[in-house]
């Protein structure tokens, strides 16, 4: 005869205090995104509103996460999953939440040559369900290059001064000036650039039906104009130098470009844009933040 196993979690606590969140973090969870299997980590939990309850049923949350491996990731799937969290904790919990962290791998073409390569984009999904109201937020991080407009102006001034010094009082020949421009003596200064990062937090409205990660990334990189590259030839490197020269940006400029781009997406109900320029001139970073929420 098999005896019943004790369930200590069913006992009452000696400290009857409700808890905001109880659950697990760092759970290995495979996702299906655009038909591909993506490795993720999940944080799953519920509120413990019944003050007398000793604990929650963590195994029920863990087993419910199996649904992520079976169907394409979508807002509907996550809503159903959080409803299952709450059904399995009836009388205990009013709020359920889930966070998913993963890296999206996208193949990116070179700027000019036929080469291409893979680039990784850290992504997160944060979702919460309470009183049948779903809150859904996407978080993306993407690198880009930023060239300082002030540094560019100062470099141009030094080049002008060197030009005046080298050609003062002399008749000019186009071929001679062209050769001078291509020499170290001509380009005596260059503006400083730095690898920078855009961190996006995007809230989706109740009508959202899918997670358009790749579309958001494409739109953000197009707005910035200087996404970091993967495989390149010299022609691509030259095209990248041209893109930087045509997209001089303070951190304020980058934040405003991304703000304007996100306003164009109908499914977005709010966002926070944070850009970080890892200064090559200073030992500290330049940062700008912009927020918006639909009325």
TITOR-718753 format. One line per 4 residues: their letters; for each residue z negated, y negated, x of N, C-alpha, C. Coordinates in steps of 0.02 Angstrom, whole numbers. Atoms other than C-alpha are relative to their C-alpha. Layout:
BEGIN
A = Z Y X Z Y X Z Y X | ...
end
This chain:
BEGIN
XXXX = 0 60 43 0 0 0 0 -62 44 | -5 62 -39 52 -171 68 -44 -53 -31 | 45 52 25 -81 -305 52 36 -67 -2 | -29 67 4 -39 -483 2 -18 -40 62
XXXX = 12 42 -59 -20 -602 148 -33 -65 -22 | 34 62 19 -135 -753 144 47 -59 5 | -39 62 0 -56 -922 103 -49 -58 3 | 50 53 -10 -171 -1054 175 23 -66 -29
XXXX = -26 63 24 -54 -1194 121 -16 -11 -73 | 17 7 71 -101 -1159 -61 -71 -24 -11 | 69 22 7 -282 -1204 -28 -3 -77 -3 | 10 72 4 -347 -1379 -65 -26 -27 66
XXXX = 23 32 -61 -377 -1499 77 -69 -31 -11 | 65 34 3 -547 -1572 117 7 -76 4 | -13 72 -5 -465 -1742 142 57 -17 -48 | -52 11 50 -370 -1783 -19 35 -68 8
XXXX = -38 61 -14 -248 -1913 47 74 16 -5 | -73 -12 2 -61 -1920 0 32 -21 66 | -35 14 -62 61 -1923 145 72 -22 -15 | -67 27 11 224 -2020 159 56 49 16
XXXX = -54 -46 -21 323 -1885 248 -31 59 36 | 19 -61 -34 295 -1706 300 62 43 6 | -59 -42 -7 429 -1593 371 10 24 71 | -19 -26 -66 520 -1537 527 53 -45 30
XXXX = -52 38 -34 627 -1624 656 31 42 56 | -35 -35 -53 755 -1563 780 23 70 -19 | -23 -66 22 816 -1416 675 74 8 17 | -71 -13 -13 981 -1341 737 35 12 -67
XXXX = -34 -4 65 1104 -1363 594 75 -10 10 | -73 9 -4 1293 -1331 598 26 -38 -61 | -31 38 54 1396 -1454 495 74 15 -2 | -73 -3 7 1573 -1450 429 26 -70 -13
XXXX = -28 67 5 1663 -1614 459 75 4 13 | -73 -3 -5 1851 -1628 427 23 71 18 | -19 -69 -11 1859 -1439 427 -23 30 65 | 23 -24 -65 1780 -1424 599 -75 12 -1
XXXX = 71 -13 -7 1612 -1349 645 -30 -46 53 | 32 49 -45 1498 -1480 724 -74 19 7 | 71 -15 -12 1329 -1444 804 -41 -63 -11 | 42 58 17 1192 -1557 738 -73 19 5
XXXX = 72 -8 7 1005 -1581 735 -22 -35 -64 | 21 26 65 917 -1610 570 -75 -13 0 | 70 14 17 753 -1692 521 -5 4 -75 | 5 -11 72 704 -1630 348 -72 -5 -22
XXXX = 68 7 23 552 -1678 247 -5 -27 -70 | 15 26 66 472 -1731 85 -66 -39 4 | 65 32 6 329 -1843 34 -49 50 -29 | 53 -43 29 164 -1756 -5 -43 -46 -44
XXXX = 33 47 46 109 -1854 -158 -61 30 -33 | 59 -33 28 -15 -1724 -221 -55 -1 53 | 51 11 -51 -170 -1781 -127 -41 62 15 | 43 -59 -9 -263 -1617 -152 36 57 38
XXXX = -38 -56 -30 -122 -1508 -82 -11 2 76 | 12 -9 -72 -152 -1436 92 64 -15 40 | -62 10 -37 31 -1439 143 61 13 -43 | -63 -13 34 214 -1416 97 25 69 20
XXXX = -31 -64 -16 327 -1263 103 59 -12 47 | -53 17 -48 426 -1295 262 56 51 2 | -53 -51 -1 519 -1130 254 51 -12 -55 | -47 13 54 596 -1184 89 50 -55 20
XXXX = -46 52 -25 668 -1340 170 48 30 51 | -41 -30 -52 731 -1239 318 56 42 -31 | -50 -43 31 820 -1112 208 51 -40 -40 | -47 41 38 897 -1248 99 54 -30 44
XXXX = -48 29 -46 984 -1318 253 60 44 13 | -57 -45 -8 1097 -1165 255 62 -26 -36 | -56 27 38 1205 -1259 129 45 -43 44 | -40 44 -43 1263 -1375 269 54 38 37
XXXX = -49 -40 -37 1355 -1233 356 56 26 -45 | -47 -32 46 1448 -1179 199 53 -46 -28 | -45 46 35 1531 -1336 130 12 -62 43 | -17 62 -35 1615 -1495 193 -55 -52 -13
XXXX = 53 50 6 1487 -1631 228 24 -57 -44 | -18 53 46 1488 -1759 88 -64 -29 -31 | 59 27 35 1369 -1875 -7 -23 46 -57 | 19 -45 55 1374 -1752 -154 -39 60 27
XXXX = 36 -57 -30 1321 -1607 -42 -71 -20 19 | 66 21 -21 1176 -1707 28 -45 -16 -59 | 40 12 60 1119 -1763 -144 -25 66 -29 | 20 -66 27 1118 -1582 -204 -53 32 45
XXXX = 47 -29 -47 1024 -1530 -47 -70 -31 -9 | 64 33 9 888 -1660 -72 -31 16 -68 | 27 -22 65 872 -1612 -255 -32 69 7 | 29 -66 -12 841 -1434 -195 -67 -7 36
XXXX = 64 13 -33 705 -1500 -78 -54 -15 -52 | 50 21 49 618 -1580 -227 -15 55 -51 | 13 -55 47 642 -1432 -345 -47 51 31 | 42 -49 -33 560 -1320 -217 -70 -27 14
XXXX = 66 31 -10 414 -1442 -208 -22 -38 -63 | 21 30 64 388 -1480 -392 -75 -7 -2 | 71 18 6 219 -1561 -428 -30 -22 67 | 26 20 -65 200 -1598 -242 33 -64 27
XXXX = -38 53 -34 336 -1721 -193 45 -38 -49 | -45 43 39 433 -1867 -268 59 -24 42 | -52 28 -43 539 -1914 -118 19 52 53 | -26 -46 -51 649 -1810 -3 46 -39 47
XXXX = -43 35 -48 740 -1863 155 29 50 50 | -34 -41 -50 858 -1793 284 35 -46 49 | -37 35 -53 924 -1858 450 40 51 39 | -44 -44 -39 1071 -1778 541 26 -38 60
XXXX = -24 31 -62 1115 -1818 721 50 47 33 | -53 -40 -30 1275 -1758 803 47 -45 39 | -51 37 -36 1418 -1810 915 69 18 -27 | -68 -10 25 1592 -1833 844 48 -5 59
XXXX = -48 0 -54 1730 -1788 967 68 -17 -27 | -65 22 23 1893 -1882 942 48 -5 60 | -50 8 -52 2052 -1869 1044 31 -69 -5 | -24 69 -1 2107 -2043 1096 61 -6 47
XXXX = -59 9 -42 2281 -2088 1161 -10 -55 51 | 0 54 -49 2307 -2192 1317 38 -60 -29 | -30 61 26 2367 -2370 1293 75 -2 6 | -72 3 -13 2541 -2347 1367 30 69 13
XXXX = -27 -65 -20 2568 -2176 1445 -11 52 -55 | 9 -53 50 2580 -2013 1347 -64 40 7 | 62 -37 -10 2410 -1956 1410 -48 -11 -59 | 53 7 49 2261 -1930 1296 -61 38 26
XXXX = 61 -34 -21 2081 -1872 1313 -51 -4 -55 | 52 -3 52 1923 -1837 1216 -55 -52 14 | 55 48 -5 1789 -1966 1182 -53 19 -51 | 55 -19 45 1618 -1932 1107 -32 -62 -30
XXXX = 32 55 36 1536 -2044 978 -65 26 -32 | 63 -20 32 1350 -2021 938 -2 -26 -72 | 2 18 71 1330 -2020 748 -66 25 -31 | 59 -21 39 1184 -2009 627 13 -13 -74
XXXX = 2 11 72 1166 -1990 439 -72 1 -22 | 67 3 27 1005 -2043 355 5 -6 -76 | -5 -1 73 985 -2001 172 -69 12 -31 | 65 -7 35 838 -2017 51 12 0 -75
XXXX = -6 -5 73 819 -1969 -132 -69 -10 -31 | 63 13 37 683 -2040 -246 18 -25 -69 | -14 18 70 686 -2053 -437 76 2 -13 | -72 -11 7 867 -1990 -429 43 -55 30
XXXX = -37 52 -35 917 -2142 -326 11 21 72 | -18 -23 -67 1010 -2097 -166 11 -60 46 | -12 49 -52 1001 -2206 -11 34 35 58 | -41 -34 -49 1133 -2164 117 21 -49 54
XXXX = -17 44 -56 1157 -2240 290 33 40 55 | -34 -28 -59 1279 -2200 431 -18 -42 61 | 12 35 -62 1240 -2245 610 50 24 53 | -50 -15 -50 1374 -2253 744 -13 -40 63
XXXX = 5 35 -63 1375 -2300 926 66 8 38 | -64 -5 -35 1535 -2343 1020 2 -49 58 | -4 42 -60 1569 -2412 1195 65 -40 1 | -59 41 -9 1690 -2551 1237 -10 -44 61
XXXX = 3 45 -58 1728 -2675 1376 -3 -72 -25 | 3 71 18 1682 -2859 1366 7 -42 62 | -11 46 -55 1745 -2996 1481 -27 -69 -20 | 34 63 16 1643 -3157 1486 48 -59 -2
XXXX = -44 59 4 1741 -3311 1425 -19 -55 50 | 23 51 -47 1634 -3427 1533 22 18 71 | -20 -23 -66 1666 -3323 1688 75 -6 10 | -73 6 -4 1853 -3321 1649 20 -72 12
XXXX = -17 71 -9 1858 -3511 1635 -17 -23 71 | 20 20 -67 1763 -3532 1798 48 29 53 | -47 -31 -46 1881 -3410 1886 66 -37 -1 | -63 38 4 2033 -3504 1822 -5 -66 37
XXXX = 9 64 -35 1961 -3667 1889 5 9 75 | -4 -12 -72 1940 -3593 2062 71 15 22 | -70 -15 -17 2119 -3528 2059 40 -65 0 | -35 64 1 2180 -3702 2010 -15 -41 63
XXXX = 19 38 -59 2083 -3781 2151 32 29 63 | -34 -31 -58 2153 -3656 2276 74 -16 0 | -71 18 6 2327 -3691 2210 12 -71 25 | -6 68 -22 2302 -3877 2236 -6 -5 76
XXXX = 10 2 -73 2240 -3845 2413 60 29 38 | -54 -34 -35 2382 -3728 2461 67 -35 -8 | -66 28 13 2525 -3827 2384 -1 -77 -4 | 4 73 4 2466 -4008 2396 55 -32 42
XXXX = -51 38 -36 2611 -4123 2443 60 39 20 | -57 -42 -19 2736 -3981 2458 46 9 -59 | -47 -17 55 2894 -3952 2356 -11 72 -20 | 15 -66 26 2871 -3801 2245 64 40 -11
XXXX = -53 -49 15 2985 -3650 2239 -30 55 -43 | 26 -51 46 2965 -3525 2098 -16 64 36 | 11 -63 -35 2981 -3377 2216 -63 -4 43 | 59 8 -42 2846 -3447 2331 -64 0 -42
XXXX = 59 2 44 2726 -3482 2187 -14 70 -27 | 9 -68 26 2757 -3308 2117 -33 45 52 | 30 -40 -54 2717 -3229 2285 -73 -19 10 | 69 23 -8 2560 -3335 2298 -45 28 -55
XXXX = 39 -26 56 2501 -3280 2126 -16 74 8 | 12 -71 -11 2516 -3099 2181 -39 16 62 | 35 -11 -63 2416 -3122 2340 -75 -11 -8 | 73 12 1 2228 -3116 2376 -16 -74 8
XXXX = 12 72 -10 2242 -3299 2430 8 -38 -66 | -12 35 63 2305 -3347 2258 -55 14 -51 | 52 -18 48 2185 -3250 2146 -66 6 37 | 60 1 -41 2026 -3302 2234 -62 18 -39
XXXX = 58 -15 41 1910 -3265 2087 22 39 -62 | -14 -38 62 1904 -3144 1941 -61 -5 -46 | 56 1 47 1798 -3149 1783 -37 66 1 | 39 -62 0 1658 -3022 1766 3 32 -69
XXXX = -1 -40 61 1667 -2883 1637 -56 50 3 | 53 -50 2 1541 -2754 1581 13 50 -55 | -3 -49 55 1533 -2594 1482 -52 -20 -51 | 44 23 54 1458 -2639 1314 -4 53 -54
XXXX = 11 -50 53 1397 -2546 1161 -10 -35 -67 | 10 23 69 1410 -2577 975 -38 54 -38 | 41 -45 40 1277 -2498 865 5 -22 -73 | -13 18 69 1322 -2495 681 -45 42 -46
XXXX = 36 -33 54 1208 -2454 534 33 -22 -65 | -41 16 58 1311 -2444 376 -29 35 -62 | 24 -29 63 1239 -2419 201 58 10 -47 | -53 -16 46 1354 -2334 78 -24 -10 -72
XXXX = 16 10 70 1360 -2378 -106 0 66 -39 | 6 -62 39 1332 -2252 -248 67 33 -16 | -66 -29 16 1520 -2226 -270 32 35 59 | -29 -31 -59 1549 -2160 -94 9 75 -11
XXXX = -15 -71 10 1631 -1988 -98 8 39 65 | -12 -34 -64 1657 -1951 86 -29 -42 57 | 22 34 -60 1601 -1997 262 61 -15 44 | -60 18 -37 1742 -2093 345 -18 -21 71
XXXX = 22 17 -68 1674 -2085 522 59 -24 43 | -57 17 -43 1843 -2087 609 31 -66 -21 | -28 63 23 1905 -2230 500 -43 -59 21 | 45 53 -22 1751 -2334 537 7 -13 74
XXXX = -7 8 -73 1770 -2302 723 66 -34 17 | -65 31 -13 1955 -2344 721 -1 -75 -16 | 1 70 21 1924 -2505 626 -43 -43 46 | 43 37 -46 1782 -2558 741 34 -10 67
XXXX = -33 7 -65 1881 -2523 899 60 -47 -4 | -56 47 9 2032 -2616 830 -26 -72 -2 | 28 67 4 1921 -2766 791 -20 -26 68 | 22 21 -66 1852 -2769 968 59 -7 49
XXXX = -60 4 -41 2019 -2734 1054 -6 27 70 | 11 -21 -70 1943 -2663 1214 -40 64 4 | 35 -64 -2 1884 -2486 1178 9 32 69 | -6 -34 -64 1846 -2388 1337 49 58 -6
XXXX = -55 -47 0 1982 -2266 1386 -22 69 25 | 12 -67 -25 1993 -2081 1428 48 13 59 | -49 -12 -54 2141 -2016 1532 47 -60 6 | -43 59 -9 2241 -2159 1608 43 8 63
XXXX = -40 12 -59 2382 -2197 1728 -5 -74 17 | 6 70 -20 2405 -2361 1820 27 -47 -54 | -27 42 54 2511 -2428 1677 -52 -11 -55 | 53 8 50 2366 -2395 1558 -55 -47 25
XXXX = 51 44 -28 2244 -2480 1676 22 -73 -3 | -26 68 4 2357 -2632 1681 -3 -25 -72 | 4 19 70 2368 -2632 1491 -71 -15 -21 | 71 12 15 2178 -2622 1483 -22 -68 28
XXXX = 15 66 -28 2166 -2774 1599 28 -55 -45 | -30 49 45 2284 -2866 1482 -41 -6 -64 | 41 2 61 2180 -2817 1329 -65 -38 11 | 61 37 -15 2023 -2883 1413 13 -75 6
XXXX = -17 71 -8 2109 -3046 1458 15 -33 -66 | -17 28 65 2167 -3070 1279 -57 5 -50 | 58 -8 45 1997 -3025 1204 -64 -19 37 | 61 24 -33 1870 -3128 1301 -55 -5 -53
XXXX = 52 -4 51 1703 -3103 1213 -70 -12 28 | 73 -1 -4 1525 -3162 1215 -25 53 -48 | 27 -48 48 1409 -3044 1125 3 -26 -71 | -6 29 67 1412 -3166 979 69 11 -30
XXXX = -69 -11 25 1602 -3149 967 8 72 -23 | -7 -71 18 1592 -2959 965 -35 15 -66 | 37 -12 62 1459 -2958 828 37 -28 -60 | -37 30 56 1562 -3074 719 64 38 -16
XXXX = -61 -40 12 1720 -2971 742 -18 63 -41 | 20 -61 35 1629 -2813 686 -25 -16 -71 | 23 21 67 1545 -2905 541 60 -9 -46 | -60 12 42 1715 -2961 476 35 65 -17
XXXX = -35 -64 12 1789 -2787 495 -37 42 -53 | 37 -41 48 1648 -2702 397 1 -30 -70 | -5 31 66 1662 -2828 255 62 24 -38 | -62 -22 32 1835 -2756 220 -6 69 -33
XXXX = 7 -68 26 1768 -2584 172 -38 -2 -67 | 28 4 68 1736 -2567 -15 -61 44 -10 | 55 -46 10 1616 -2420 0 -65 -23 33 | 58 24 -37 1497 -2520 110 -41 -48 -44
XXXX = 44 44 40 1348 -2598 19 -45 -43 45 | 39 40 -47 1263 -2667 175 9 28 70 | -6 -24 -68 1259 -2655 363 -41 -42 47 | 28 36 -57 1178 -2705 526 44 14 60
XXXX = -39 -5 -61 1283 -2738 680 -43 -24 58 | 37 19 -61 1199 -2740 850 45 14 59 | -42 -9 -59 1300 -2767 1008 -41 -16 62 | 37 7 -63 1232 -2750 1184 50 -4 57
XXXX = -43 9 -59 1325 -2819 1335 -44 9 62 | 39 -15 -61 1253 -2740 1493 26 -44 56 | -24 52 -45 1275 -2894 1600 11 25 71 | -11 -13 -71 1355 -2876 1771 -22 -60 42
XXXX = 25 59 -35 1300 -3054 1816 -76 -1 4 | 72 2 4 1119 -3038 1761 -29 71 4 | 35 -64 1 990 -2900 1774 -27 17 -69 | 21 -13 69 961 -2909 1586 62 4 -44
XXXX = -55 -8 47 1069 -2876 1433 6 -60 -46 | -11 50 53 1147 -2998 1310 10 38 -66 | 2 -37 63 1120 -2946 1129 12 -47 -58 | -10 38 63 1179 -3007 958 -6 49 -58
XXXX = 10 -41 60 1133 -2941 785 24 -38 -61 | -23 30 63 1214 -2974 616 -14 49 -56 | 16 -42 58 1160 -2908 446 33 -28 -62 | -29 21 65 1237 -2912 272 -17 53 -52
XXX = 12 -45 56 1196 -2838 103 34 -27 -62 | -35 20 61 1298 -2840 -56 -51 -20 -54 | 45 24 53 1215 -2940 -196 5 46 -62
end
